[in-house]
């Protein structure tokens, strides 16, 4: 069975000719320029859409899809996600990961399990891993910095960290 990965969310229309305004779920929006097609899931079915053009407006992606010809059709797409099969994702450089790969990984400081990554927040300067700690009330917010995140092993499903003093308090 094909596994699809969300790469952006349609948040609005742009103009009157069916252009879509997309919130990218990637740290490099230039990847959208390389897309020839995307998939959109509606009513549990995936449909393939041909990408006609891509441009950028601040932090958003503006995209025309061949199958969407006017604003009324584009309006129906709001809140839906652009997705790609996992097999079509671009290979990332060593030490870079897709968000979906990090969600669910166990986070350790030394031999001590701190919790599991439940979400990743993009702050602009660096990502922040939200680590749920089970029965503890507050999740741990870990900055994704080289000084803090020491290693990531996807095969073993773990992230090793060295927390700065006072971060757990």
N, C-alpha and C positions, 0 to 999 in steps of 0.2 A: 504494500500500500504506500502511495506517495505521501510524504510528509511535506506540508507547505509551511513557509516561514513568512511572517508579516514583515514587510519592508517600509510600509507607510500607511497612514490613514487619511482618507478623503475627508476633509473638514469643511469644505465649502466649494462653491463654484467661483469662477473668475470670468467676468465679462458675460457676453450673451451668446457665444458660439459653442458652449459646451466644455470650456476649459475647466479642469479640476484643480483645486488648491489642496495640496497634500502636506501633511505633517510627516516628515521623514523619521523613520525609526532606525537611523544609522548615524554614525559619526562623520560620514563622508558623503554629502549629498551629491557629489560629482558622479557617484556610481549610477545615479538615475540617468545620466547622459548616455550610458552604455546599454540601457535596456532596449530591447527590440519588442518585447511583449511583457505583460504581467497577467496575473490571474486574480479574479475577484470572486469571492464566495458569496452566493445568494441562495437562500433556501437549501442549504446543505450541498449545493452543486457549485463546482468551480467552472468559470468561463474564462477563456483566453481572450485578451484584448491586445490589439496591436498598438504600440506606442508611435504616434505620429511626430510629436515634438515635446521637448522638455526645456524649460527655462527656470530661472530662480528669481524669487522675490523675497529678499531678506533671508530668513531661515526656512522658507517654505519652497516647495517644488510646485511649479505650474506645469500641467501636462495635458496634452490633447491625446485622446484615444480614438482610433479610427471608427470604432463602433458607436461613439457618442457624438452626435451631430448638433445638439442644441442644448440650451440651458435647462429645459424641462427634463431631458434625459439625464443630464449631469446632476440635477437636484435629487433624483432618485438614488444616486450613488453616495450621498452624504452619510458619513459615519462608517462606511464599509472600508475594508483594508485591501491594499495592494499586496499580493503575495507572490512568492516564487517557490517552485519545488526546491527542496534542500539540495538536490543534485545540481541545480543551476546557479547556486550562490557562488560568487567570486571567491577564489582562494585568497585568504588573508595572509599577510606576512607573518613570519614567526613572532610569537608573543602577542598577537592580536586575536580577538575572539568576537564572535557574534554574541549579542545579549542572550539569545535563547540557549546558547551553550553554557552560560554561567549560572542561569537560573536553576536552583535545585542543588548546586554543589555545596558540599559540607565545608565549613570554614574552620580551620584549626590555628591555634597559636601554640606552637610546640606540639605536645600530645593532647592538649585540651581542646575538645570540641566546643566551639563558640556558638554554632548554629548553622542555619542553611540560608543561602542567598535566595530571597523571595522577589526582589525587585532591584532595578538599577536606575538611579536618577542621574540625568545629565545636567551638570551644573555649569558647563561652559569651560571652566578651567580643568576639571577632572570629573570622572564619574564617581558616584558614591554607591557602594553596595549596601543594600538593606538586608541585614542578617537577622532572621527570626530566631529567637532563642528558646522556643518551646514554652515552658511554664513561666518564664520570666516576663514581666510586664512590658518593658520597652524593648523594641528591636535595637540592634546595634548598627550604627551608621559608620561604615568603614570607607575612608577615602581610597580610591583606586590609584595610589601613588606607588612608585617603585620602592620608596623607603618603607612602605607599609605592606604591600602585597609582594611577598617574596617569591612565590611560585604558584602556578596553576597547572594542575594535571587533570585533563579532561577524562582520560582513560580510567583513572582512579576516582574521579569525581570529587577532588579536593582542591581547596585553595589554602595555602599556608600564608599566614600573616604575622607581622610583628607590630602590635598595637602601640601607638604613642602613649606615654603616661597620661592618665586621666581620661582616656577615651571611653572606658567602660563605666565611668561613674555617672 
